[in-house]
Amino acid sequence: MSGRGEARPGGRTARTRDAVRRATLAELADKGFDGLTVEAVAVRSGVHKTTVYRRWRNAAGLAADALDLAAEEPWPLPDTGVLRDDLRAITAMVVSGFEDPARGPIARALVGAAVRDPTTGAALHGFLVGRLAQAEVVVQRAVARGELPVGTDAGEVVRAAVGALYYRLFITHEPVDTGQARRAADAAETAARAGVFVHDDPAGASDDST
């Protein structure tokens, strides 16, 4: 077993998984990952403790499954018709997700858990990869509109926009606000327009290595 909840579309299993997920997020908000327990999630969710232990096993399984469920949800991406405004909206969502009084403690607890626990770490990786893939669309639209050079690496543009924010949040532990979010987006957009993120020529790379 993977140690995570096994859900099928609809039905009792899905309702159980959703109840456990809601309880897990509430416990993370109240107590952080270090305070997350199967017993507390069982009480809060109304799901029998034996069921929670059997399907999720431990706190890591609970946190990982909450991330797996979140990864399945669509991200409300902007479509303003202008890349800079789209990137600003994305970076603003990142900041609000960590700074919001209700959602912030949960997001920070999950990132902290991912650093220490491989199960949660793998789930967070999958969640972020999925979010990146969704966000690439705003860059692809910009290329199609002629805002960016053909061959621009959409993923690298998004990483450049949000990477500085994650650095402040989790490496230097500096505060982030809407001003930093806007500047990070603008810097990534400016670099992208200049061709910084255009794909390297694979043929040229091969020639250099010979």
RAVEN-V875347 format. One line per field, one symbol per residue. burial: b if it has 24 or more other C-alpha atoms within 12 Angstrom, else e. A space follows every 10 residues. Layout:
# RAVEN-V875347
burial->???
This chain:
# RAVEN-V875347
burial->eeebbbeeee eeeeebbbbb bbbbbbbbbe ebbeebbbbb bbeebbbeee bbbebbbbbb bbbbbbbbbb eeeeeebbee ebbbbbbbbb bbbbbbbbbe eeebbbbbbb bbbbeeeebb bbbbebbbeb bbbbbbbbbb bbbeeebbbb bbbbbbbbbb bbbbbbeebe eeeeebeeeb bbbbbbbbbe bbbeeebeee eeeeeeeeee
